[in-house]
Amino acid sequence: MSIRRAVPDILTDDMDATRAFYAGLGFEEAMDLGWVVTMASTSNPTAQVIFFDRARVEGPQPDMSVEVDDVDAVHAAMTATGAEIVYSLRDEPWGVRRFFVRDPNGRVVNVVTHQA
């Protein structure tokens, strides 16, 4: 299993202020789905931060996203250890396959693979 990137996920009540703050640090918008925005470094595109609009999301939300090369293999490994899966493995309409798992500290991790 190979990790491609690990990114903090931030719930925000003010998407515009959050976007402006991270732009001030040198991040540029890489994706905007309205309810979720990814900003990335121009010099290191895997250095990213993701914001979720708190008012537009439901259920458990991740504290961190980890992009892997084989999400099915990671899901099988996490299930085998007895880890708590809090969002089942599925294909999302925006082109990712993912699941959420709770770490030993109670943090929710979004494990994701981008689909071709």
Secondary structure as GFF3:
##gff-version 3
##sequence-region A 1 116
A	DSSP	beta_strand	3	12	.	.	.	ID=ss1
A	DSSP	alpha_helix	15	24	.	.	.	ID=ss2
A	DSSP	beta_strand	27	32	.	.	.	ID=ss3
A	DSSP	beta_strand	36	41	.	.	.	ID=ss4
A	DSSP	beta_strand	48	53	.	.	.	ID=ss5
A	DSSP	three_ten_helix	54	56	.	.	.	ID=ss6
A	DSSP	beta_strand	64	68	.	.	.	ID=ss7
A	DSSP	alpha_helix	71	81	.	.	.	ID=ss8
A	DSSP	beta_strand	85	91	.	.	.	ID=ss9
A	DSSP	beta_strand	96	102	.	.	.	ID=ss10
A	DSSP	beta_strand	108	114	.	.	.	ID=ss11
###
